[in-house]
Amino acid sequence: MKTGMPLILTGSSMFILGLLLFYLISPEGNRSLEFIKNMGTFVGLSGMGVTLAGILLYLINKNAQPIKENYDI
């Protein structure tokens, strides 16, 4: 089973969730909201890493065309 695409989708959704948590929450002195905003930063950065890992796995597992050697000159 190809694991690249599910990782790319998971990482992208994590990144979008992190952006939403970071930019939509304004803590204004509330410690729990500040903690959620900081977790948004962590989730977004982790999502970027997971997306990169998914892209690399997708590229590694891609079937390459066999090399056709032509010795006729």
PDB file of N, CA, C and O in Angstrom:
ATOM      1  N   MET A   1       0.838  -1.180   0.000  1.00  0.00           N
ATOM      2  CA  MET A   1       0.000   0.000   0.000  1.00  0.00           C
ATOM      3  C   MET A   1       0.884   1.245   0.000  1.00  0.00           C
ATOM      4  O   MET A   1       1.886   1.313   0.711  1.00  0.00           O
ATOM      5  N   LYS A   2       0.505   2.195  -0.786  1.00  0.00           N
ATOM      6  CA  LYS A   2       1.268   3.439  -0.859  1.00  0.00           C
ATOM      7  C   LYS A   2       0.916   4.305   0.345  1.00  0.00           C
ATOM      8  O   LYS A   2      -0.249   4.633   0.570  1.00  0.00           O
ATOM      9  N   THR A   3       1.924   4.666   1.104  1.00  0.00           N
ATOM     10  CA  THR A   3       1.692   5.457   2.313  1.00  0.00           C
ATOM     11  C   THR A   3       1.917   6.940   2.090  1.00  0.00           C
ATOM     12  O   THR A   3       1.682   7.739   2.996  1.00  0.00           O
ATOM     13  N   GLY A   4       2.363   7.324   0.915  1.00  0.00           N
ATOM     14  CA  GLY A   4       2.678   8.729   0.669  1.00  0.00           C
ATOM     15  C   GLY A   4       1.453   9.620   0.677  1.00  0.00           C
ATOM     16  O   GLY A   4       1.450  10.657   1.340  1.00  0.00           O
ATOM     17  N   MET A   5       0.416   9.238  -0.044  1.00  0.00           N
ATOM     18  CA  MET A   5      -0.774  10.094  -0.158  1.00  0.00           C
ATOM     19  C   MET A   5      -1.516  10.282   1.170  1.00  0.00           C
ATOM     20  O   MET A   5      -1.890  11.410   1.491  1.00  0.00           O
ATOM     21  N   PRO A   6      -1.746   9.211   1.959  1.00  0.00           N
ATOM     22  CA  PRO A   6      -2.398   9.456   3.253  1.00  0.00           C
ATOM     23  C   PRO A   6      -1.582  10.377   4.169  1.00  0.00           C
ATOM     24  O   PRO A   6      -2.147  11.182   4.909  1.00  0.00           O
ATOM     25  N   LEU A   7      -0.253  10.253   4.115  1.00  0.00           N
ATOM     26  CA  LEU A   7       0.585  11.137   4.930  1.00  0.00           C
ATOM     27  C   LEU A   7       0.510  12.579   4.447  1.00  0.00           C
ATOM     28  O   LEU A   7       0.495  13.506   5.257  1.00  0.00           O
ATOM     29  N   ILE A   8       0.463  12.770   3.151  1.00  0.00           N
ATOM     30  CA  ILE A   8       0.355  14.121   2.606  1.00  0.00           C
ATOM     31  C   ILE A   8      -0.971  14.755   3.042  1.00  0.00           C
ATOM     32  O   ILE A   8      -1.009  15.915   3.452  1.00  0.00           O
ATOM     33  N   LEU A   9      -2.053  13.979   2.947  1.00  0.00           N
ATOM     34  CA  LEU A   9      -3.365  14.503   3.353  1.00  0.00           C
ATOM     35  C   LEU A   9      -3.425  14.774   4.851  1.00  0.00           C
ATOM     36  O   LEU A   9      -3.971  15.791   5.278  1.00  0.00           O
ATOM     37  N   THR A  10      -2.868  13.870   5.648  1.00  0.00           N
ATOM     38  CA  THR A  10      -2.858  14.063   7.104  1.00  0.00           C
ATOM     39  C   THR A  10      -2.031  15.289   7.487  1.00  0.00           C
ATOM     40  O   THR A  10      -2.460  16.102   8.305  1.00  0.00           O
ATOM     41  N   GLY A  11      -0.848  15.416   6.895  1.00  0.00           N
ATOM     42  CA  GLY A  11       0.010  16.562   7.191  1.00  0.00           C
ATOM     43  C   GLY A  11      -0.601  17.883   6.764  1.00  0.00           C
ATOM     44  O   GLY A  11      -0.476  18.889   7.463  1.00  0.00           O
ATOM     45  N   SER A  12      -1.264  17.878   5.612  1.00  0.00           N
ATOM     46  CA  SER A  12      -1.913  19.113   5.156  1.00  0.00           C
ATOM     47  C   SER A  12      -3.051  19.517   6.088  1.00  0.00           C
ATOM     48  O   SER A  12      -3.219  20.697   6.396  1.00  0.00           O
ATOM     49  N   SER A  13      -3.824  18.540   6.532  1.00  0.00           N
ATOM     50  CA  SER A  13      -4.917  18.872   7.460  1.00  0.00           C
ATOM     51  C   SER A  13      -4.364  19.338   8.806  1.00  0.00           C
ATOM     52  O   SER A  13      -4.940  20.229   9.430  1.00  0.00           O
ATOM     53  N   MET A  14      -3.256  18.749   9.261  1.00  0.00           N
ATOM     54  CA  MET A  14      -2.635  19.209  10.508  1.00  0.00           C
ATOM     55  C   MET A  14      -2.146  20.645  10.363  1.00  0.00           C
ATOM     56  O   MET A  14      -2.311  21.456  11.274  1.00  0.00           O
ATOM     57  N   PHE A  15      -1.554  20.954   9.232  1.00  0.00           N
ATOM     58  CA  PHE A  15      -1.046  22.307   8.997  1.00  0.00           C
ATOM     59  C   PHE A  15      -2.186  23.320   8.993  1.00  0.00           C
ATOM     60  O   PHE A  15      -2.071  24.387   9.597  1.00  0.00           O
ATOM     61  N   ILE A  16      -3.281  22.993   8.317  1.00  0.00           N
ATOM     62  CA  ILE A  16      -4.433  23.904   8.265  1.00  0.00           C
ATOM     63  C   ILE A  16      -5.049  24.062   9.657  1.00  0.00           C
ATOM     64  O   ILE A  16      -5.422  25.171  10.042  1.00  0.00           O
ATOM     65  N   LEU A  17      -5.160  22.968  10.414  1.00  0.00           N
ATOM     66  CA  LEU A  17      -5.680  23.050  11.776  1.00  0.00           C
ATOM     67  C   LEU A  17      -4.786  23.924  12.650  1.00  0.00           C
ATOM     68  O   LEU A  17      -5.278  24.710  13.460  1.00  0.00           O
ATOM     69  N   GLY A  18      -3.471  23.784  12.485  1.00  0.00           N
ATOM     70  CA  GLY A  18      -2.539  24.613  13.249  1.00  0.00           C
ATOM     71  C   GLY A  18      -2.683  26.087  12.921  1.00  0.00           C
ATOM     72  O   GLY A  18      -2.625  26.935  13.812  1.00  0.00           O
ATOM     73  N   LEU A  19      -2.871  26.398  11.635  1.00  0.00           N
ATOM     74  CA  LEU A  19      -3.091  27.795  11.256  1.00  0.00           C
ATOM     75  C   LEU A  19      -4.369  28.346  11.875  1.00  0.00           C
ATOM     76  O   LEU A  19      -4.397  29.473  12.370  1.00  0.00           O
ATOM     77  N   LEU A  20      -5.423  27.540  11.843  1.00  0.00           N
ATOM     78  CA  LEU A  20      -6.695  27.984  12.422  1.00  0.00           C
ATOM     79  C   LEU A  20      -6.560  28.218  13.921  1.00  0.00           C
ATOM     80  O   LEU A  20      -7.039  29.227  14.439  1.00  0.00           O
ATOM     81  N   LEU A  21      -5.908  27.289  14.620  1.00  0.00           N
ATOM     82  CA  LEU A  21      -5.741  27.451  16.065  1.00  0.00           C
ATOM     83  C   LEU A  21      -4.883  28.662  16.392  1.00  0.00           C
ATOM     84  O   LEU A  21      -5.152  29.372  17.361  1.00  0.00           O
ATOM     85  N   PHE A  22      -3.852  28.902  15.590  1.00  0.00           N
ATOM     86  CA  PHE A  22      -2.939  30.002  15.904  1.00  0.00           C
ATOM     87  C   PHE A  22      -3.556  31.363  15.609  1.00  0.00           C
ATOM     88  O   PHE A  22      -3.419  32.290  16.408  1.00  0.00           O
ATOM     89  N   TYR A  23      -4.234  31.494  14.472  1.00  0.00           N
ATOM     90  CA  TYR A  23      -4.689  32.812  14.059  1.00  0.00           C
ATOM     91  C   TYR A  23      -6.099  33.174  14.516  1.00  0.00           C
ATOM     92  O   TYR A  23      -6.425  34.358  14.593  1.00  0.00           O
ATOM     93  N   LEU A  24      -6.928  32.209  14.816  1.00  0.00           N
ATOM     94  CA  LEU A  24      -8.301  32.526  15.195  1.00  0.00           C
ATOM     95  C   LEU A  24      -8.497  32.711  16.698  1.00  0.00           C
ATOM     96  O   LEU A  24      -9.525  33.233  17.128  1.00  0.00           O
ATOM     97  N   ILE A  25      -7.526  32.289  17.492  1.00  0.00           N
ATOM     98  CA  ILE A  25      -7.670  32.401  18.946  1.00  0.00           C
ATOM     99  C   ILE A  25      -6.848  33.576  19.436  1.00  0.00           C
ATOM    100  O   ILE A  25      -5.650  33.663  19.170  1.00  0.00           O
ATOM    101  N   SER A  26      -7.506  34.490  20.163  1.00  0.00           N
ATOM    102  CA  SER A  26      -6.786  35.579  20.807  1.00  0.00           C
ATOM    103  C   SER A  26      -6.895  35.372  22.320  1.00  0.00           C
ATOM    104  O   SER A  26      -7.986  35.485  22.879  1.00  0.00           O
ATOM    105  N   PRO A  27      -5.773  35.069  22.989  1.00  0.00           N
ATOM    106  CA  PRO A  27      -5.831  34.666  24.397  1.00  0.00           C
ATOM    107  C   PRO A  27      -6.298  35.761  25.351  1.00  0.00           C
ATOM    108  O   PRO A  27      -7.095  35.480  26.246  1.00  0.00           O
ATOM    109  N   GLU A  28      -5.836  36.986  25.196  1.00  0.00           N
ATOM    110  CA  GLU A  28      -6.217  38.122  26.046  1.00  0.00           C
ATOM    111  C   GLU A  28      -6.166  37.778  27.537  1.00  0.00           C
ATOM    112  O   GLU A  28      -7.121  38.036  28.270  1.00  0.00           O
ATOM    113  N   GLY A  29      -5.046  37.192  27.982  1.00  0.00           N
ATOM    114  CA  GLY A  29      -4.846  36.933  29.403  1.00  0.00           C
ATOM    115  C   GLY A  29      -5.347  35.591  29.880  1.00  0.00           C
ATOM    116  O   GLY A  29      -5.068  35.223  31.021  1.00  0.00           O
ATOM    117  N   ASN A  30      -6.055  34.856  29.091  1.00  0.00           N
ATOM    118  CA  ASN A  30      -6.561  33.548  29.494  1.00  0.00           C
ATOM    119  C   ASN A  30      -5.483  32.500  29.230  1.00  0.00           C
ATOM    120  O   ASN A  30      -5.061  32.320  28.088  1.00  0.00           O
ATOM    121  N   ARG A  31      -5.034  31.806  30.283  1.00  0.00           N
ATOM    122  CA  ARG A  31      -3.927  30.853  30.158  1.00  0.00           C
ATOM    123  C   ARG A  31      -4.298  29.640  29.307  1.00  0.00           C
ATOM    124  O   ARG A  31      -3.459  29.141  28.557  1.00  0.00           O
ATOM    125  N   SER A  32      -5.532  29.159  29.409  1.00  0.00           N
ATOM    126  CA  SER A  32      -5.912  27.972  28.647  1.00  0.00           C
ATOM    127  C   SER A  32      -5.988  28.283  27.152  1.00  0.00           C
ATOM    128  O   SER A  32      -5.611  27.450  26.328  1.00  0.00           O
ATOM    129  N   LEU A  33      -6.473  29.479  26.797  1.00  0.00           N
ATOM    130  CA  LEU A  33      -6.506  29.854  25.385  1.00  0.00           C
ATOM    131  C   LEU A  33      -5.096  30.080  24.842  1.00  0.00           C
ATOM    132  O   LEU A  33      -4.820  29.793  23.677  1.00  0.00           O
ATOM    133  N   GLU A  34      -4.213  30.591  25.685  1.00  0.00           N
ATOM    134  CA  GLU A  34      -2.818  30.772  25.275  1.00  0.00           C
ATOM    135  C   GLU A  34      -2.156  29.416  25.031  1.00  0.00           C
ATOM    136  O   GLU A  34      -1.361  29.266  24.103  1.00  0.00           O
ATOM    137  N   PHE A  35      -2.484  28.434  25.864  1.00  0.00           N
ATOM    138  CA  PHE A  35      -1.957  27.088  25.681  1.00  0.00           C
ATOM    139  C   PHE A  35      -2.464  26.479  24.366  1.00  0.00           C
ATOM    140  O   PHE A  35      -1.702  25.826  23.653  1.00  0.00           O
ATOM    141  N   ILE A  36      -3.742  26.691  24.047  1.00  0.00           N
ATOM    142  CA  ILE A  36      -4.308  26.170  22.805  1.00  0.00           C
ATOM    143  C   ILE A  36      -3.646  26.844  21.607  1.00  0.00           C
ATOM    144  O   ILE A  36      -3.389  26.191  20.596  1.00  0.00           O
ATOM    145  N   LYS A  37      -3.368  28.134  21.708  1.00  0.00           N
ATOM    146  CA  LYS A  37      -2.696  28.842  20.619  1.00  0.00           C
ATOM    147  C   LYS A  37      -1.285  28.295  20.419  1.00  0.00           C
ATOM    148  O   LYS A  37      -0.840  28.123  19.284  1.00  0.00           O
ATOM    149  N   ASN A  38      -0.580  28.020  21.519  1.00  0.00           N
ATOM    150  CA  ASN A  38       0.756  27.432  21.411  1.00  0.00           C
ATOM    151  C   ASN A  38       0.695  26.026  20.822  1.00  0.00           C
ATOM    152  O   ASN A  38       1.580  25.637  20.060  1.00  0.00           O
ATOM    153  N   MET A  39      -0.326  25.271  21.162  1.00  0.00           N
ATOM    154  CA  MET A  39      -0.490  23.945  20.581  1.00  0.00           C
ATOM    155  C   MET A  39      -0.770  24.049  19.088  1.00  0.00           C
ATOM    156  O   MET A  39      -0.375  23.168  18.324  1.00  0.00           O
ATOM    157  N   GLY A  40      -1.447  25.114  18.660  1.00  0.00           N
ATOM    158  CA  GLY A  40      -1.655  25.341  17.239  1.00  0.00           C
ATOM    159  C   GLY A  40      -0.338  25.512  16.507  1.00  0.00           C
ATOM    160  O   GLY A  40      -0.182  25.032  15.384  1.00  0.00           O
ATOM    161  N   THR A  41       0.609  26.189  17.132  1.00  0.00           N
ATOM    162  CA  THR A  41       1.933  26.335  16.543  1.00  0.00           C
ATOM    163  C   THR A  41       2.602  24.980  16.393  1.00  0.00           C
ATOM    164  O   THR A  41       3.167  24.669  15.345  1.00  0.00           O
ATOM    165  N   PHE A  42       2.535  24.170  17.454  1.00  0.00           N
ATOM    166  CA  PHE A  42       3.150  22.840  17.419  1.00  0.00           C
ATOM    167  C   PHE A  42       2.496  21.943  16.368  1.00  0.00           C
ATOM    168  O   PHE A  42       3.190  21.245  15.628  1.00  0.00           O
ATOM    169  N   VAL A  43       1.179  21.961  16.301  1.00  0.00           N
ATOM    170  CA  VAL A  43       0.461  21.120  15.337  1.00  0.00           C
ATOM    171  C   VAL A  43       0.779  21.564  13.908  1.00  0.00           C
ATOM    172  O   VAL A  43       0.968  20.722  13.030  1.00  0.00           O
ATOM    173  N   GLY A  44       0.839  22.854  13.672  1.00  0.00           N
ATOM    174  CA  GLY A  44       1.157  23.353  12.335  1.00  0.00           C
ATOM    175  C   GLY A  44       2.553  22.972  11.887  1.00  0.00           C
ATOM    176  O   GLY A  44       2.749  22.540  10.751  1.00  0.00           O
ATOM    177  N   LEU A  45       3.528  23.131  12.775  1.00  0.00           N
ATOM    178  CA  LEU A  45       4.905  22.758  12.419  1.00  0.00           C
ATOM    179  C   LEU A  45       5.032  21.253  12.232  1.00  0.00           C
ATOM    180  O   LEU A  45       5.747  20.799  11.338  1.00  0.00           O
ATOM    181  N   SER A  46       4.352  20.482  13.059  1.00  0.00           N
ATOM    182  CA  SER A  46       4.373  19.026  12.895  1.00  0.00           C
ATOM    183  C   SER A  46       3.712  18.629  11.582  1.00  0.00           C
ATOM    184  O   SER A  46       4.168  17.704  10.910  1.00  0.00           O
ATOM    185  N   GLY A  47       2.653  19.316  11.218  1.00  0.00           N
ATOM    186  CA  GLY A  47       1.982  19.041   9.953  1.00  0.00           C
ATOM    187  C   GLY A  47       2.879  19.297   8.764  1.00  0.00           C
ATOM    188  O   GLY A  47       2.821  18.570   7.772  1.00  0.00           O
ATOM    189  N   MET A  48       3.715  20.330   8.852  1.00  0.00           N
ATOM    190  CA  MET A  48       4.655  20.593   7.769  1.00  0.00           C
ATOM    191  C   MET A  48       5.644  19.436   7.627  1.00  0.00           C
ATOM    192  O   MET A  48       5.975  19.034   6.512  1.00  0.00           O
ATOM    193  N   GLY A  49       6.108  18.908   8.743  1.00  0.00           N
ATOM    194  CA  GLY A  49       7.035  17.780   8.710  1.00  0.00           C
ATOM    195  C   GLY A  49       6.389  16.520   8.164  1.00  0.00           C
ATOM    196  O   GLY A  49       6.999  15.796   7.376  1.00  0.00           O
ATOM    197  N   VAL A  50       5.155  16.253   8.579  1.00  0.00           N
ATOM    198  CA  VAL A  50       4.453  15.065   8.100  1.00  0.00           C
ATOM    199  C   VAL A  50       4.180  15.174   6.603  1.00  0.00           C
ATOM    200  O   VAL A  50       4.286  14.186   5.876  1.00  0.00           O
ATOM    201  N   THR A  51       3.832  16.369   6.144  1.00  0.00           N
ATOM    202  CA  THR A  51       3.608  16.567   4.706  1.00  0.00           C
ATOM    203  C   THR A  51       4.891  16.327   3.923  1.00  0.00           C
ATOM    204  O   THR A  51       4.866  15.668   2.884  1.00  0.00           O
ATOM    205  N   LEU A  52       6.003  16.850   4.406  1.00  0.00           N
ATOM    206  CA  LEU A  52       7.285  16.635   3.732  1.00  0.00           C
ATOM    207  C   LEU A  52       7.639  15.154   3.704  1.00  0.00           C
ATOM    208  O   LEU A  52       8.117  14.658   2.684  1.00  0.00           O
ATOM    209  N   ALA A  53       7.414  14.438   4.806  1.00  0.00           N
ATOM    210  CA  ALA A  53       7.681  13.000   4.841  1.00  0.00           C
ATOM    211  C   ALA A  53       6.797  12.263   3.839  1.00  0.00           C
ATOM    212  O   ALA A  53       7.259  11.338   3.171  1.00  0.00           O
ATOM    213  N   GLY A  54       5.534  12.663   3.730  1.00  0.00           N
ATOM    214  CA  GLY A  54       4.636  12.034   2.768  1.00  0.00           C
ATOM    215  C   GLY A  54       5.067  12.266   1.339  1.00  0.00           C
ATOM    216  O   GLY A  54       4.994  11.361   0.508  1.00  0.00           O
ATOM    217  N   ILE A  55       5.518  13.479   1.044  1.00  0.00           N
ATOM    218  CA  ILE A  55       5.991  13.787  -0.310  1.00  0.00           C
ATOM    219  C   ILE A  55       7.227  12.952  -0.633  1.00  0.00           C
ATOM    220  O   ILE A  55       7.345  12.407  -1.731  1.00  0.00           O
ATOM    221  N   LEU A  56       8.147  12.853   0.326  1.00  0.00           N
ATOM    222  CA  LEU A  56       9.352  12.063   0.082  1.00  0.00           C
ATOM    223  C   LEU A  56       9.034  10.582  -0.087  1.00  0.00           C
ATOM    224  O   LEU A  56       9.602   9.928  -0.961  1.00  0.00           O
ATOM    225  N   LEU A  57       8.130  10.039   0.740  1.00  0.00           N
ATOM    226  CA  LEU A  57       7.731   8.640   0.575  1.00  0.00           C
ATOM    227  C   LEU A  57       7.046   8.406  -0.760  1.00  0.00           C
ATOM    228  O   LEU A  57       7.257   7.372  -1.394  1.00  0.00           O
ATOM    229  N   TYR A  58       6.237   9.345  -1.188  1.00  0.00           N
ATOM    230  CA  TYR A  58       5.568   9.219  -2.478  1.00  0.00           C
ATOM    231  C   TYR A  58       6.587   9.183  -3.614  1.00  0.00           C
ATOM    232  O   TYR A  58       6.469   8.382  -4.541  1.00  0.00           O
ATOM    233  N   LEU A  59       7.590  10.059  -3.531  1.00  0.00           N
ATOM    234  CA  LEU A  59       8.605  10.100  -4.585  1.00  0.00           C
ATOM    235  C   LEU A  59       9.510   8.870  -4.564  1.00  0.00           C
ATOM    236  O   LEU A  59       9.938   8.400  -5.619  1.00  0.00           O
ATOM    237  N   ILE A  60       9.804   8.349  -3.385  1.00  0.00           N
ATOM    238  CA  ILE A  60      10.661   7.165  -3.287  1.00  0.00           C
ATOM    239  C   ILE A  60       9.939   5.934  -3.830  1.00  0.00           C
ATOM    240  O   ILE A  60      10.548   5.124  -4.529  1.00  0.00           O
ATOM    241  N   ASN A  61       8.657   5.784  -3.520  1.00  0.00           N
ATOM    242  CA  ASN A  61       7.911   4.598  -3.926  1.00  0.00           C
ATOM    243  C   ASN A  61       7.365   4.672  -5.343  1.00  0.00           C
ATOM    244  O   ASN A  61       6.725   3.729  -5.810  1.00  0.00           O
ATOM    245  N   LYS A  62       7.606   5.765  -6.021  1.00  0.00           N
ATOM    246  CA  LYS A  62       7.115   5.919  -7.390  1.00  0.00           C
ATOM    247  C   LYS A  62       7.836   4.930  -8.298  1.00  0.00           C
ATOM    248  O   LYS A  62       9.056   4.786  -8.216  1.00  0.00           O
ATOM    249  N   ASN A  63       7.098   4.256  -9.155  1.00  0.00           N
ATOM    250  CA  ASN A  63       7.709   3.289 -10.060  1.00  0.00           C
ATOM    251  C   ASN A  63       8.427   4.020 -11.182  1.00  0.00           C
ATOM    252  O   ASN A  63       7.832   4.817 -11.908  1.00  0.00           O
ATOM    253  N   ALA A  64       9.707   3.736 -11.309  1.00  0.00           N
ATOM    254  CA  ALA A  64      10.505   4.374 -12.352  1.00  0.00           C
ATOM    255  C   ALA A  64      10.422   3.553 -13.633  1.00  0.00           C
ATOM    256  O   ALA A  64      10.290   2.329 -13.597  1.00  0.00           O
ATOM    257  N   GLN A  65      10.502   4.242 -14.753  1.00  0.00           N
ATOM    258  CA  GLN A  65      10.500   3.563 -16.045  1.00  0.00           C
ATOM    259  C   GLN A  65      11.827   2.820 -16.207  1.00  0.00           C
ATOM    260  O   GLN A  65      12.883   3.345 -15.857  1.00  0.00           O
ATOM    261  N   PRO A  66      11.768   1.605 -16.734  1.00  0.00           N
ATOM    262  CA  PRO A  66      13.039   0.900 -16.957  1.00  0.00           C
ATOM    263  C   PRO A  66      13.848   1.597 -18.042  1.00  0.00           C
ATOM    264  O   PRO A  66      13.295   2.171 -18.980  1.00  0.00           O
ATOM    265  N   ILE A  67      15.143   1.536 -17.897  1.00  0.00           N
ATOM    266  CA  ILE A  67      16.037   2.179 -18.853  1.00  0.00           C
ATOM    267  C   ILE A  67      16.153   1.285 -20.087  1.00  0.00           C
ATOM    268  O   ILE A  67      16.516   0.113 -19.984  1.00  0.00           O
ATOM    269  N   LYS A  68      15.848   1.838 -21.230  1.00  0.00           N
ATOM    270  CA  LYS A  68      15.976   1.093 -22.479  1.00  0.00           C
ATOM    271  C   LYS A  68      17.317   1.459 -23.103  1.00  0.00           C
ATOM    272  O   LYS A  68      17.569   2.601 -23.487  1.00  0.00           O
ATOM    273  N   GLU A  69      18.157   0.446 -23.186  1.00  0.00           N
ATOM    274  CA  GLU A  69      19.480   0.687 -23.736  1.00  0.00           C
ATOM    275  C   GLU A  69      19.473   0.366 -25.224  1.00  0.00           C
ATOM    276  O   GLU A  69      19.027  -0.702 -25.644  1.00  0.00           O
ATOM    277  N   ASN A  70      19.968   1.298 -26.000  1.00  0.00           N
ATOM    278  CA  ASN A  70      20.032   1.129 -27.447  1.00  0.00           C
ATOM    279  C   ASN A  70      21.496   1.190 -27.858  1.00  0.00           C
ATOM    280  O   ASN A  70      22.113   2.255 -27.833  1.00  0.00           O
ATOM    281  N   TYR A  71      22.042   0.049 -28.232  1.00  0.00           N
ATOM    282  CA  TYR A  71      23.441   0.011 -28.609  1.00  0.00           C
ATOM    283  C   TYR A  71      23.674   0.160 -30.110  1.00  0.00           C
ATOM    284  O   TYR A  71      24.814   0.138 -30.573  1.00  0.00           O
ATOM    285  N   ASP A  72      22.594   0.311 -30.860  1.00  0.00           N
ATOM    286  CA  ASP A  72      22.742   0.502 -32.299  1.00  0.00           C
ATOM    287  C   ASP A  72      23.185   1.916 -32.606  1.00  0.00           C
ATOM    288  O   ASP A  72      22.557   2.886 -32.182  1.00  0.00           O
ATOM    289  N   ILE A  73      24.281   2.020 -33.351  1.00  0.00           N
ATOM    290  CA  ILE A  73      24.804   3.337 -33.671  1.00  0.00           C
ATOM    291  C   ILE A  73      24.637   3.620 -35.140  1.00  0.00           C
ATOM    292  O   ILE A  73      25.021   4.691 -35.610  1.00  0.00           O
TER     293      ILE A  73
END
